Amino acid sequence: MRVSVEEVSPSRRALTVEVPADRVGPRVEAAYRTLGQRVSLPGFRKGRVPRALLEQRFRGQVREDVIRELIPESYVEALREAHVEPLGDPTVEVVSFEEGQPLRYRAVVDVKPPLEVKDYLGVPVTRKEVTVTDEEVEALLQQMRERAAEYVPMEGWPALKEDLCILDYHGTVNGRPLKGGRGSQVSVVLGSGTFLPAVEEGLVGAQKGETREVRVNFPDTYPRKELRGKRAAFTVTVREVKKKRVPALDDEFAKAVGGVGTLRELREKVRGDLLGFKERERDGEVKVQLLARIAETNPVEVPAALVEAEVDALVAEMLHALAAQGARIRGLDETKTRNIRAKFRDAAVQRVHHRLLLEAIAAQEGVTVSDQELHEELERAAAGTGRSATALWEALEKEGRVPGLRGELLQRKTADLLLSRARVSPGHDLIQVP
């Protein structure tokens, strides 16, 4: 088999592959034999159709079958022979395929461009100082109190906003049961907007055991078309009223939620945690700016396959974030999908460019990720999930994601190296890269 490689561009290669006739011929013969065994034509029994007639009727089909079988098989061999590592599926064009002749085709693939990074050490950056105010500490302590709050049953008290009510309800429209409008033992915090706002408002002042009828006017923009502009009646029974009990900010609270002995120690711990978070966030911004400066002096043709994969990842992140906020993602038509992907393309190009730079710098500096470092990362990821690092490793290995995790750690280590060797000067604001 003959293979030649053409450099179409720094990030693209074209492989011209010639599969010899002595390899193609037997496949053609085998295709006709298989076809002859299962085809029946008028005047001929199955398996008795003359070869000439098969060729006349099915030459195109046999040609397609042989191409479909031989190209993927020989393409893998060609990549290995030419030492080409593709980044995605190839674009294949058949050059020639005649009976008794070799099969020739051209496969164009994206590859990582050769890259030797220069001027990446001692890059000047400005890093602002970060501080934590007393107000920020107190705000976080209040959030911790809210998260630790409990709802406790209160006999004889009316339901007010921010109270938790346990409800049974059923709804009707024009006297008929509302589809999906029935529930039992449903928990609703009044004023939260998680239930129908009109129902939540209509239950303010209700007591345990009380049943109320609440009228609801559905707006013309309501998601369910059949309810738009309709008026419904909900019969709601309050099974339980629970009041929110927020723990006092004292030493007991510090022991319970912070694992420290006193409230003073908890404040110190919270201040330290906030400062660490701000410093990591600040350093992350500086690394992005640092890579942007290095990218300016090291332009590279970014492979299209990597950009498309990165756009996929960015779109998936957006959809996940919207779903987490409760948004309903309906089917997107081709135009909307194309527009969304276009908005992410510049960010995807930058991400891929930076990743290629980090990989190249890691190779130049001899940065590696040991199995021990990988295991420690898995232990951190597994902490609090109820899974062991070993179980997480096995799951990632089964999904083929271990190389990706190792690559992420390699990029992180390389970015840390660049920051440690940058020329850092204090400043009030981060640098702005044109």
RODO-2510 file (C-alpha; in nm, 4 decimals, decimal comma):
residues 434
     n   res          X          Y          Z
     1     m     0,0000     0,0000     0,0000
     2     r     0,1339     0,3403    -0,0966
     3     v     0,0802     0,6443     0,1267
     4     s     0,1891     1,0032     0,0666
     5     v     0,1282     1,2988     0,2981
     6     e     0,0719     1,6580     0,1917
     7     e     0,0830     1,9502     0,4355
     8     v    -0,2287     2,1427     0,3387
     9     s    -0,1709     2,3855     0,6273
    10     p     0,0066     2,3744     0,9654
    11     s    -0,3023     2,2096     1,1182
    12     r    -0,4185     1,9954     0,8268
    13     r    -0,2750     1,6988     0,6378
    14     a    -0,3916     1,5221     0,3219
    15     l    -0,3127     1,1530     0,2896
    16     t    -0,3220     1,0067    -0,0600
    17     v    -0,3632     0,6314    -0,0258
    18     e    -0,3292     0,3676    -0,2962
    19     v    -0,4635     0,0218    -0,2138
    20     p    -0,3027    -0,2242    -0,4601
    21     a    -0,5136    -0,4109    -0,7131
    22     d    -0,4163    -0,7512    -0,5711
    23     r    -0,5846    -0,6475    -0,2478
    24     v    -0,8867    -0,4860    -0,4099
    25     g    -0,9614    -0,7685    -0,6549
    26     p    -1,0392    -1,0393    -0,3958
    27     r    -1,2756    -0,7991    -0,2166
    28     v    -1,4614    -0,7372    -0,5430
    29     e    -1,4857    -1,1105    -0,6087
    30     a    -1,6082    -1,1763    -0,2562
    31     a    -1,8723    -0,9030    -0,2944
    32     y    -2,0060    -1,0597    -0,6150
    33     r    -2,0120    -1,4081    -0,4583
    34     t    -2,2099    -1,2803    -0,1604
    35     l    -2,4445    -1,0925    -0,3913
    36     g    -2,4958    -1,3954    -0,6152
    37     q    -2,5956    -1,6127    -0,3209
    38     r    -2,8754    -1,3865    -0,2069
    39     v    -3,0049    -1,2271    -0,5297
    40     s    -3,2732    -1,3821    -0,7491
    41     l    -3,3735    -1,2395    -1,0870
    42     p    -3,6585    -1,3375    -1,3211
    43     g    -3,5624    -1,6530    -1,5088
    44     f    -3,2812    -1,7487    -1,2706
    45     r    -3,2778    -1,9378    -0,9445
    46     k    -3,1097    -1,7868    -0,6394
    47     g    -2,7372    -1,8499    -0,6638
    48     r    -2,7563    -1,9141    -1,0390
    49     v    -2,7535    -1,5587    -1,1750
    50     p    -2,4702    -1,5215    -1,4317
    51     r    -2,1776    -1,3041    -1,3254
    52     a    -2,2114    -1,0838    -1,6332
    53     l    -2,5716    -1,0033    -1,5394
    54     l    -2,4713    -0,9306    -1,1795
    55     e    -2,2061    -0,6908    -1,3053
    56     q    -2,4541    -0,5230    -1,5349
    57     r    -2,7178    -0,4782    -1,2638
    58     f    -2,5115    -0,4300    -0,9479
    59     r    -2,1713    -0,2897    -1,0447
    60     g    -2,2387     0,0371    -0,8612
    61     q    -2,3562    -0,1384    -0,5444
    62     v    -2,0524    -0,3677    -0,5389
    63     r    -1,8278    -0,0676    -0,5906
    64     e    -1,9843     0,1100    -0,2913
    65     d    -1,9625    -0,2024    -0,0741
    66     v    -1,5938    -0,2515    -0,1476
    67     i    -1,5146     0,1170    -0,0895
    68     r    -1,7113     0,1155     0,2370
    69     e    -1,5095    -0,1850     0,3546
    70     l    -1,1622    -0,1009     0,2277
    71     i    -1,1294     0,2708     0,2995
    72     p    -1,1769     0,2598     0,6811
    73     e    -0,9484    -0,0434     0,7037
    74     s    -0,6693     0,1006     0,4897
    75     y    -0,7066     0,4492     0,6398
    76     v    -0,6090     0,3202     0,9851
    77     e    -0,3065     0,1502     0,8323
    78     a    -0,2137     0,4677     0,6417
    79     l    -0,2230     0,6791     0,9597
    80     r     0,0073     0,4343     1,1321
    81     e     0,2455     0,4179     0,8368
    82     a     0,2588     0,7966     0,7927
    83     h     0,2790     0,8653     1,1710
    84     v    -0,0186     1,1018     1,1525
    85     e    -0,2381     1,1533     1,4600
    86     p    -0,5774     1,2876     1,3456
    87     l    -0,7954     1,5077     1,5645
    88     g    -1,1235     1,3942     1,4163
    89     d    -1,2860     1,2085     1,1319
    90     p    -1,1363     1,2619     0,7857
    91     t    -1,2922     1,4129     0,4782
    92     v    -1,2520     1,1406     0,2146
    93     e    -1,2572     1,1804    -0,1615
    94     v    -1,2259     0,8794    -0,3926
    95     v    -0,9739     0,9614    -0,6640
    96     s    -1,0104     0,6486    -0,8760
    97     f    -1,1474     0,2960    -0,8579
    98     e    -1,1696     0,0862    -1,1740
    99     e    -1,1991    -0,2892    -1,2016
   100     g    -0,8563    -0,4521    -1,2007
   101     q    -0,6925    -0,1274    -1,0863
   102     p    -0,5793     0,0013    -0,7450
   103     l    -0,8192     0,1998    -0,5251
   104     r    -0,6941     0,5538    -0,4776
   105     y    -0,8438     0,8049    -0,2365
   106     r    -0,7509     1,1247    -0,0558
   107     a    -0,8247     1,1727     0,3180
   108     v    -0,7916     1,5195     0,4713
   109     v    -0,7552     1,5365     0,8513
   110     d    -0,6915     1,7983     1,1177
   111     v    -0,3756     1,7566     1,3252
   112     k    -0,2072     1,9473     1,6048
   113     p     0,0253     2,2004     1,4450
   114     p     0,3958     2,1847     1,5346
   115     l     0,4582     2,4527     1,7946
   116     e     0,7723     2,5729     1,9660
   117     v     0,6744     2,8457     2,2101
   118     k     0,9060     3,1412     2,2629
   119     d     0,9211     3,4259     2,5141
   120     y     0,7003     3,2522     2,7711
   121     l     0,9168     3,3037     3,0803
   122     g     0,9428     3,6333     3,2638
   123     v     0,6249     3,7732     3,1128
   124     p     0,5302     4,0969     3,2942
   125     v     0,1927     4,0947     3,4710
   126     t     0,0223     4,3086     3,7304
   127     r    -0,1454     4,1352     4,0210
   128     k    -0,3834     4,3255     4,2439
   129     e    -0,3958     4,2790     4,6170
   130     v    -0,7086     4,1189     4,7560
   131     t    -0,8628     4,1787     5,0973
   132     v    -1,1599     4,0543     5,2960
   133     t    -1,3817     4,3044     5,4762
   134     d    -1,5686     4,2516     5,8024
   135     e    -1,8932     4,2967     5,6100
   136     e    -1,8048     4,0081     5,3767
   137     v    -1,7276     3,7829     5,6728
   138     e    -2,0583     3,8660     5,8413
   139     a    -2,2503     3,8168     5,5163
   140     l    -2,1044     3,4687     5,4745
   141     l    -2,1810     3,3840     5,8378
   142     q    -2,5423     3,4831     5,7763
   143     q    -2,5529     3,2590     5,4697
   144     m    -2,4194     2,9746     5,6839
   145     r    -2,6947     3,0399     5,9383
   146     e    -2,9567     3,0328     5,6629
   147     r    -2,8229     2,7018     5,5298
   148     a    -2,8344     2,5569     5,8808
   149     a    -3,1903     2,6772     5,9418
   150     e    -3,4612     2,4248     6,0254
   151     y    -3,8381     2,4308     5,9814
   152     v    -4,0198     2,3273     6,2989
   153     p    -4,3956     2,2608     6,3406
   154     m    -4,5810     2,5414     6,5210
   155     e    -4,9272     2,4631     6,6543
   156     g    -5,1820     2,7431     6,6541
   157     w    -4,9765     2,9837     6,4430
   158     p    -5,0966     3,1269     6,1115
   159     a    -4,8904     3,0702     5,7976
   160     l    -4,6854     3,3756     5,7004
   161     k    -4,4350     3,4482     5,4260
   162     e    -4,1182     3,2351     5,4567
   163     d    -4,3154     2,9684     5,6477
   164     l    -4,3113     2,6133     5,5169
   165     c    -4,6559     2,4687     5,4528
   166     i    -4,7414     2,1059     5,3800
   167     l    -5,0340     2,1093     5,1387
   168     d    -5,2935     1,8891     4,9716
   169     y    -5,4576     2,0543     4,6722
   170     h    -5,6594     2,0006     4,3592
   171     g    -5,7446     2,2472     4,0842
   172     t    -6,0335     2,2852     3,8429
   173     v    -6,1037     2,4909     3,5311
   174     n    -6,4707     2,5528     3,4548
   175     g    -6,5569     2,2863     3,7111
   176     r    -6,3430     2,0213     3,5427
   177     p    -6,0297     1,8707     3,7014
   178     l    -5,7119     2,0451     3,5945
   179     k    -5,4624     1,8082     3,4321
   180     g    -5,1621     1,7840     3,6616
   181     g    -5,3396     2,0076     3,9114
   182     r    -5,3511     1,7683     4,2056
   183     g    -5,0956     1,7092     4,4793
   184     s    -5,0586     1,5561     4,8232
   185     q    -4,8144     1,6364     5,1042
   186     v    -4,6472     1,9048     4,8901
   187     s    -4,3961     2,1328     5,0641
   188     v    -4,4213     2,5023     4,9740
   189     v    -4,2374     2,7984     5,1260
   190     l    -4,4818     3,0886     5,1073
   191     g    -4,3466     3,3781     4,9032
   192     s    -4,0780     3,1673     4,7344
   193     g    -4,2555     3,1614     4,3987
   194     t    -4,1943     2,7884     4,3598
   195     f    -4,5700     2,7255     4,3520
   196     l    -4,8366     2,9391     4,1842
   197     p    -4,7824     3,2892     4,3353
   198     a    -5,1564     3,3516     4,3694
   199     v    -5,1967     3,0315     4,5706
   200     e    -4,9010     3,1174     4,7929
   201     e    -5,0467     3,4626     4,8595
   202     g    -5,3923     3,3158     4,9211
   203     l    -5,2599     3,0931     5,1995
   204     v    -5,1074     3,3709     5,4093
   205     g    -5,2825     3,3603     5,7479
   206     a    -5,4120     3,0049     5,7091
   207     q    -5,3946     2,7696     6,0072
   208     k    -5,3081     2,4014     6,0240
   209     g    -5,6089     2,1961     5,9115
   210     e    -5,7730     2,4872     5,7296
   211     t    -5,9014     2,4494     5,3730
   212     r    -5,9143     2,7482     5,1405
   213     e    -6,0269     2,8004     4,7834
   214     v    -5,7957     3,0251     4,5816
   215     r    -5,8730     3,1698     4,2387
   216     v    -5,5927     3,1841     3,9858
   217     n    -5,5915     3,3818     3,6613
   218     f    -5,3405     3,2326     3,4178
   219     p    -5,1689     3,5016     3,2073
   220     d    -5,1730     3,4962     2,8280
   221     t    -4,8011     3,4145     2,8365
   222     y    -4,8383     3,1070     3,0603
   223     p    -4,6188     2,8171     2,9327
   224     r    -4,9124     2,5752     2,9042
   225     k    -5,1101     2,6928     2,6029
   226     e    -5,4361     2,5312     2,7125
   227     l    -5,4336     2,7401     3,0343
   228     r    -5,3507     3,0791     2,8853
   229     g    -5,6105     3,3360     2,9814
   230     k    -5,8082     3,0782     3,1814
   231     r    -5,9376     3,1146     3,5390
   232     a    -5,8842     2,8207     3,7732
   233     a    -5,9935     2,7385     4,1267
   234     f    -5,7628     2,5562     4,3680
   235     t    -5,8929     2,3901     4,6821
   236     v    -5,5995     2,3781     4,9224
   237     t    -5,5802     2,2101     5,2642
   238     v    -5,2964     2,3095     5,4976
   239     r    -5,1691     1,9930     5,6653
   240     e    -4,8807     2,1528     5,8531
   241     v    -4,7348     2,4973     5,9232
   242     k    -4,3646     2,5109     6,0018
   243     k    -4,1717     2,8170     6,1122
   244     k    -3,8143     2,8815     6,0069
   245     r    -3,5713     2,8572     6,2981
   246     v    -3,2307     3,0121     6,2274
   247     p    -2,9575     2,9100     6,4748
   248     a    -2,8009     3,1779     6,6916
   249     l    -2,4572     3,3026     6,5932
   250     d    -2,2664     3,1751     6,8945
   251     d    -1,9997     2,9265     7,0020
   252     e    -2,2402     2,6332     6,9657
   253     f    -2,3056     2,7299     6,6071
   254     a    -1,9285     2,7547     6,5474
   255     k    -1,8791     2,4024     6,6795
   256     a    -2,1679     2,2603     6,4786
   257     v    -2,0927     2,4042     6,1357
   258     g    -1,7276     2,5077     6,1455
   259     g    -1,5607     2,2403     6,3528
   260     v    -1,3995     2,5067     6,5725
   261     g    -1,4396     2,5883     6,9403
   262     t    -1,5549     2,9500     6,9394
   263     l    -1,7347     3,2054     6,7249
   264     r    -1,4139     3,4074     6,7093
   265     e    -1,2294     3,1098     6,5605
   266     l    -1,5115     3,0600     6,3116
   267     r    -1,4805     3,4218     6,1994
   268     e    -1,1068     3,3746     6,1498
   269     k    -1,1659     3,0550     5,9550
   270     v    -1,4277     3,2197     5,7330
   271     r    -1,1949     3,5153     5,6702
   272     g    -0,9134     3,2795     5,5713
   273     d    -1,1383     3,0762     5,3421
   274     l    -1,2680     3,3916     5,1733
   275     l    -0,9167     3,5261     5,1272
   276     g    -0,8004     3,1958     4,9766
   277     f    -1,0975     3,1926     4,7380
   278     k    -1,0294     3,5508     4,6268
   279     e    -0,6599     3,4782     4,5751
   280     r    -0,7321     3,1706     4,3629
   281     e    -0,9860     3,3662     4,1605
   282     r    -0,7389     3,6534     4,1166
   283     d    -0,4556     3,4197     4,0156
   284     g    -0,6844     3,2472     3,7666
   285     e    -0,7523     3,5823     3,6007
   286     v    -0,3808     3,6619     3,5945
   287     k    -0,3066     3,3266     3,4272
   288     v    -0,5595     3,4012     3,1545
   289     q    -0,3966     3,7395     3,0948
   290     l    -0,0532     3,5778     3,1023
   291     l    -0,1533     3,3229     2,8392
   292     a    -0,3078     3,5990     2,6288
   293     r     0,0290     3,7780     2,6247
   294     i     0,2124     3,4595     2,5291
   295     a    -0,0454     3,3902     2,2576
   296     e     0,0226     3,7332     2,1057
   297     t     0,3829     3,6404     2,0373
   298     n     0,3052     3,2806     1,9438
   299     p     0,0251     3,2760     1,6852
   300     v    -0,0872     2,9356     1,5641
   301     e    -0,3421     2,7965     1,3224
   302     v    -0,5982     2,6400     1,5518
   303     p    -0,7309     2,3041     1,4228
   304     a    -1,0956     2,3284     1,3214
   305     a    -1,1774     1,9910     1,4801
   306     l    -1,0590     2,1103     1,8217
   307     v    -1,2505     2,4369     1,7872
   308     e    -1,5742     2,2546     1,7044
   309     a    -1,5258     2,0217     2,0021
   310     e    -1,4668     2,3225     2,2270
   311     v    -1,7790     2,4953     2,0940
   312     d    -1,9696     2,1759     2,1784
   313     a    -1,8342     2,1926     2,5338
   314     l    -1,9229     2,5623     2,5749
   315     v    -2,2767     2,5110     2,4467
   316     a    -2,3175     2,2135     2,6823
   317     e    -2,1966     2,4294     2,9749
   318     m    -2,4512     2,6983     2,8856
   319     l    -2,7390     2,4515     2,8591
   320     h    -2,6397     2,2871     3,1876
   321     a    -2,6299     2,6252     3,3626
   322     l    -2,9718     2,7208     3,2242
   323     a    -3,1193     2,3866     3,3297
   324     a    -2,9745     2,4332     3,6802
   325     q    -3,1611     2,7656     3,6987
   326     g    -3,4861     2,5910     3,6131
   327     a    -3,5022     2,6942     3,2486
   328     r    -3,6742     2,4588     3,0070
   329     i    -3,4619     2,3978     2,7000
   330     r    -3,6802     2,3171     2,4032
   331     g    -3,5601     2,1942     2,0653
   332     l    -3,3484     2,4502     1,8826
   333     d    -3,3891     2,4869     1,5084
   334     e    -3,0900     2,4930     1,2762
   335     t    -3,0693     2,8730     1,2590
   336     k    -3,0763     2,9216     1,6383
   337     t    -2,8209     2,6458     1,6875
   338     r    -2,5919     2,8031     1,4284
   339     n    -2,6224     3,1468     1,5904
   340     i    -2,5503     3,0111     1,9383
   341     r    -2,2436     2,8257     1,8148
   342     a    -2,1202     3,1374     1,6341
   343     k    -2,1318     3,3357     1,9604
   344     f    -1,9018     3,0854     2,1280
   345     r    -1,6538     3,0464     1,8435
   346     d    -1,4089     3,3226     1,9435
   347     a    -1,3949     3,1941     2,3009
   348     a    -1,3423     2,8407     2,1711
   349     v    -1,0552     2,9506     1,9468
   350     q    -0,8889     3,1253     2,2416
   351     r    -0,9312     2,8248     2,4704
   352     v    -0,7828     2,5863     2,2162
   353     h    -0,4951     2,8247     2,1404
   354     h    -0,4116     2,8512     2,5103
   355     r    -0,4349     2,4751     2,5568
   356     l    -0,1973     2,4116     2,2664
   357     l     0,0479     2,6623     2,4148
   358     l     0,0355     2,4945     2,7557
   359     e     0,0891     2,1499     2,6054
   360     a     0,3871     2,2727     2,4035
   361     i     0,5401     2,4561     2,7000
   362     a     0,4936     2,1481     2,9175
   363     a     0,6905     1,9448     2,6630
   364     q     0,9625     2,2101     2,6397
   365     e     0,9935     2,2374     3,0196
   366     g     0,9579     1,8652     3,0876
   367     v     0,6430     1,9088     3,2969
   368     t     0,4682     1,5795     3,3676
   369     v     0,1884     1,4475     3,5895
   370     s     0,2772     1,1492     3,8048
   371     d     0,0371     0,8726     3,9013
   372     q     0,0651     0,9951     4,2606
   373     e    -0,0468     1,3455     4,1612
   374     l    -0,3339     1,1974     3,9643
   375     h    -0,4381     0,9870     4,2625
   376     e    -0,4261     1,2898     4,4943
   377     e    -0,6474     1,4813     4,2532
   378     l    -0,8950     1,1946     4,2514
   379     e    -0,8962     1,1907     4,6322
   380     r    -0,9823     1,5609     4,6365
   381     a    -1,2556     1,5069     4,3775
   382     a    -1,3958     1,2094     4,5689
   383     a    -1,4019     1,3884     4,9052
   384     g    -1,7583     1,4474     5,0156
   385     t    -1,9118     1,2360     4,7393
   386     g    -1,9212     0,9129     4,9368
   387     r    -1,7005     0,7437     4,6773
   388     s    -1,3408     0,6330     4,7140
   389     a    -1,0623     0,7558     4,4876
   390     t    -1,0289     0,3989     4,3588
   391     a    -1,3970     0,3802     4,2661
   392     l    -1,3746     0,7166     4,0924
   393     w    -1,0642     0,6017     3,9034
   394     e    -1,2426     0,2873     3,7844
   395     a    -1,5432     0,4905     3,6677
   396     l    -1,3245     0,7400     3,4789
   397     e    -1,1186     0,4613     3,3280
   398     k    -1,4321     0,2825     3,2102
   399     e    -1,5517     0,6046     3,0444
   400     g    -1,2094     0,6707     2,8913
   401     r    -1,1692     1,0000     3,0791
   402     v    -0,8405     0,9367     3,2649
   403     p    -0,6216     1,0832     2,9858
   404     g    -0,8401     1,3950     2,9862
   405     l    -0,7983     1,4383     3,3614
   406     r    -0,4229     1,3925     3,3307
   407     g    -0,4199     1,6540     3,0549
   408     e    -0,6122     1,9026     3,2720
   409     l    -0,3627     1,8537     3,5560
   410     l    -0,0728     1,9006     3,3143
   411     q    -0,2162     2,2305     3,1928
   412     r    -0,2750     2,3458     3,5507
   413     k     0,0818     2,2623     3,6547
   414     t     0,2200     2,4392     3,3485
   415     a     0,0097     2,7497     3,4133
   416     d     0,1337     2,7527     3,7748
   417     l     0,4905     2,7291     3,6446
   418     l     0,4365     3,0234     3,4103
   419     l     0,2913     3,2344     3,6923
   420     s     0,5773     3,1443     3,9270
   421     r     0,8283     3,2640     3,6658
   422     a     0,6378     3,5712     3,5520
   423     r     0,7532     3,9231     3,6419
   424     v     0,4748     4,0121     3,8833
   425     s     0,4244     4,3678     3,9996
   426     p     0,1571     4,4885     4,2436
   427     g    -0,1297     4,6908     4,1116
   428     h    -0,4874     4,7914     4,1810
   429     d    -0,6295     4,6368     3,8644
   430     l    -0,5419     4,3483     3,6381
   431     i    -0,3615     4,4295     3,3174
   432     q    -0,5673     4,4764     3,0078
   433     v    -0,4365     4,2969     2,7031
   434     p    -0,5279     4,4678     2,3757
***
